[in-house]
Amino acid sequence: MKKAIIAVMVIGLVSVGGYLGIMAMRPGARVCRQIASLCGGAKEAANTCVSNMEEMKQTLAPDQFQRATDCIVHAKSCAEVEGCRIGMDLRSLGNAFGDFLKGVSRSVGQPEQ
């Protein structure tokens, strides 16, 4: 009986540890950890960072988001992190501007290009 209880406890701990490990490896969390380690920051900022990364994930194409997160994860300094972040923001802005121009083009009756 003791062996069964111990086995259930071990399986439970491994399951919880695996779940937490998977959650910690999400791109947003990984990127925010790297930003905090190189640039500093409080826990409140980390929560904001994760939500900002989720928003960026929605505005960028998957390959663009992957490229941006890889850039930050492999950065060696805070300045390099900021360069990656600015590049990500500019790419997102470019995508939004392209969508804006498509809307303007449709509204004035011009065929899309």
N, C-alpha and C positions, 0 to 999 in steps of 0.2 A: 504494500500500500504506500509506504514512504517513497519507494522508487517512482511510482506513478505520479505522486504529487510533485516530486522534484522534476520529473520529466515535463509535466504540464507547466511548471514555473519557468523552466529553462526555455521551452518553446514560446511562452508568453513574452519573456524578456528579449529573446531573439527577434520575435515579430515586432515588438515595439521599437527596438533598436534599428531594425531594417526600415521601418516606416519613417522614423526620425532621420535616418541617413538619406533616404530618398528625398524627403522634403528639404533637407539642407542642401541637396545637390541641384535644386531647381536653378535655372540660369539666373533668375533675378536675385535669389538669395546669395548665390555664389559671387555674383558681380558686386552686390552691396557689401559683402564681407571684404572683398578686395579693396573697394573704395574706402571702407572704414579703416582697414589696416594700413593703407598708404597715406590717407588724407586725414584720418581721425574722424570722430563723429560720435554722437550719442545714440542711445537705443531708439529714441523718438525719430531721429533722422534715418535710422536703418529701416524703420517701418514705412516711412515716407518714401524711401528709396525703393523698396520692394514694390509699392503701389505704382510708383513712377515707371519702373521697369515693366510692369504689367501693361500700363498704358502704351509704352513704346512698342511693346510686342504686338499690340493691336494696330499700330500705325505703320509699322515697317513690314516689308516682305520677310518671310522666314529666313532667307539667306542673308538679308541685310541685318536682321536682328542677331543672327548667329555670328556674323563678322564683327559687329559692334561689341557683343559680349565677350568674344574671344580676345578682342583688342584690350578690353579692360582687365580681364582675368590674367593676361600675360604682361600687363604693364609693370614696370619696375620703379616708377616714381609717381607722385601725385600729379605732377605736370603732365605726364604721359596719360594718366587716367583722364584728366580734364580734356586733353586733346581728343581722346576716344569719345568722350561724352559730347563734345562740341560737334564732332563728325557725325555722331548718331543724331543729334538734334538737327543739324543741317540737312541730313538725308531725309529725316521725317518731315521737315519743313518743305523740302523739295517735292516730296510725294504729295503733301497737302496742297501745295501750289499747283501741281499738275492736275489734281482733282478739281481744284477751283477753276482752272482754265477750261477744263472739259465742261464744267457746268455753265460757264459764261458762253462758251461756244454753242452749246445746245440751246441756251436761252435766246441767243440772237439768230438762231437758225443756220449756223454754219455747220457743215458736216464735221464729225470728229476726225482727227488726224491720226 
